[in-house]
Amino acid sequence: MRAVVFYSYSGHTKELVSKIKEKYGYDILEIKPVEAYSDNYDEVVERAVDDTKNNYQPEIMDLDISKYDELILGTPVWWYTVASPVNTFLNKYNLKDKTIIPLVTNGGWLGHTIDDIAEKSGSRIKDAISLKFDGNKLCEKEKFEKWLKGLGD
Ligand SMILES: Cc1cc2nc3c(=O)[nH]c(=O)nc-3n(C[C@H](O)[C@H](O)[C@H](O)COP(=O)(O)O)c2cc1C
């Protein structure tokens, strides 16, 4: 059984997740930090410089992923890797027997995000996609539509 697990700070990843939900109706589980991030974007960007370097794992709300064997994992890129709340998720949950389909949004610098997902989860990785946003606009709409269609195969 498949679910979407995601974190989104500024809404891009969430927007794509709603399209997946619309088309396939998968269960959606949102990764929520216990302590919400500041609304000030620049502050969050600045803070994440050290957080991502230091493998920071903010506390997140509990999620029940036991019944799923495949997870579409949505994350923004934060300093060339997964967003810190997703880092917590990858470290906290036993994902070794699951398959992960990474859905990674970014501003053009993907870095080692997908490799990090593979390494930290120990999961089988398939059909990874990275999508660039320019401001709030998805640059690779066709690439996303094709991937979205392929999820049903
Ligand atoms: C803390 C922080 C760090 C970021 N670091 C990167 C980066 O290293 N490379 C990149 O391409 N975009 C980076 N971005 C841009 C986001 O990855 C991009 O806007 C993403 O689509 C945001 O997804 P969201 O709206 O779901 O949070 C960063 C954004 C934030 C807030």
Ligand as a Chemical Component Dictionary entry (heavy atoms), coordinates in Angstrom:
data_LIG
# 
_chem_comp.id                   LIG 
_chem_comp.type                 NON-POLYMER 
_chem_comp.pdbx_formal_charge   0 
_chem_comp.three_letter_code    LIG 
# 
loop_
_chem_comp_atom.comp_id 
_chem_comp_atom.atom_id 
_chem_comp_atom.alt_atom_id 
_chem_comp_atom.type_symbol 
_chem_comp_atom.charge 
_chem_comp_atom.model_Cartn_x 
_chem_comp_atom.model_Cartn_y 
_chem_comp_atom.model_Cartn_z 
_chem_comp_atom.pdbx_ordinal 
LIG C1  C1  C 0 16.259 26.714 4.301  1  
LIG C2  C2  C 0 16.207 26.633 2.795  2  
LIG C3  C3  C 0 17.308 26.162 2.103  3  
LIG C4  C4  C 0 17.252 26.020 0.699  4  
LIG N1  N1  N 0 18.336 25.472 0.056  5  
LIG C5  C5  C 0 18.236 25.222 -1.277 6  
LIG C6  C6  C 0 19.301 24.539 -1.969 7  
LIG O1  O1  O 0 20.320 24.140 -1.402 8  
LIG N2  N2  N 0 19.148 24.318 -3.308 9  
LIG C7  C7  C 0 18.026 24.728 -3.989 10 
LIG O2  O2  O 0 17.944 24.513 -5.179 11 
LIG N3  N3  N 0 17.004 25.365 -3.358 12 
LIG C8  C8  C 0 17.080 25.599 -2.020 13 
LIG N4  N4  N 0 16.023 26.215 -1.380 14 
LIG C9  C9  C 0 14.774 26.486 -2.146 15 
LIG C10 C10 C 0 13.745 25.378 -1.929 16 
LIG O3  O3  O 0 14.327 24.096 -2.065 17 
LIG C11 C11 C 0 12.623 25.456 -2.970 18 
LIG O4  O4  O 0 12.035 26.731 -2.988 19 
LIG C12 C12 C 0 11.565 24.386 -2.656 20 
LIG O5  O5  O 0 10.739 24.197 -3.777 21 
LIG C13 C13 C 0 10.690 24.809 -1.470 22 
LIG O6  O6  O 0 9.713  23.808 -1.213 23 
LIG P1  P1  P 0 8.515  24.072 -0.198 24 
LIG O7  O7  O 0 7.794  25.290 -0.716 25 
LIG O8  O8  O 0 7.682  22.842 -0.282 26 
LIG O9  O9  O 0 9.092  24.332 1.156  27 
LIG C14 C14 C 0 16.076 26.403 -0.010 28 
LIG C15 C15 C 0 14.980 26.919 0.717  29 
LIG C16 C16 C 0 15.046 27.029 2.101  30 
LIG C17 C17 C 0 13.845 27.564 2.860  31 
# 
loop_
_chem_comp_bond.comp_id 
_chem_comp_bond.atom_id_1 
_chem_comp_bond.atom_id_2 
_chem_comp_bond.value_order 
_chem_comp_bond.pdbx_ordinal 
LIG C1  C2  SING 1  
LIG C2  C3  SING 2  
LIG C2  C16 DOUB 3  
LIG C3  C4  DOUB 4  
LIG C4  N1  SING 5  
LIG C4  C14 SING 6  
LIG N1  C5  DOUB 7  
LIG C5  C6  SING 8  
LIG C5  C8  SING 9  
LIG C6  O1  DOUB 10 
LIG C6  N2  SING 11 
LIG N2  C7  SING 12 
LIG C7  O2  DOUB 13 
LIG C7  N3  SING 14 
LIG N3  C8  DOUB 15 
LIG C8  N4  SING 16 
LIG N4  C9  SING 17 
LIG N4  C14 SING 18 
LIG C9  C10 SING 19 
LIG C10 O3  SING 20 
LIG C10 C11 SING 21 
LIG C11 O4  SING 22 
LIG C11 C12 SING 23 
LIG C12 O5  SING 24 
LIG C12 C13 SING 25 
LIG C13 O6  SING 26 
LIG O6  P1  SING 27 
LIG P1  O7  DOUB 28 
LIG P1  O8  SING 29 
LIG P1  O9  SING 30 
LIG C14 C15 DOUB 31 
LIG C15 C16 SING 32 
LIG C16 C17 SING 33 
# 
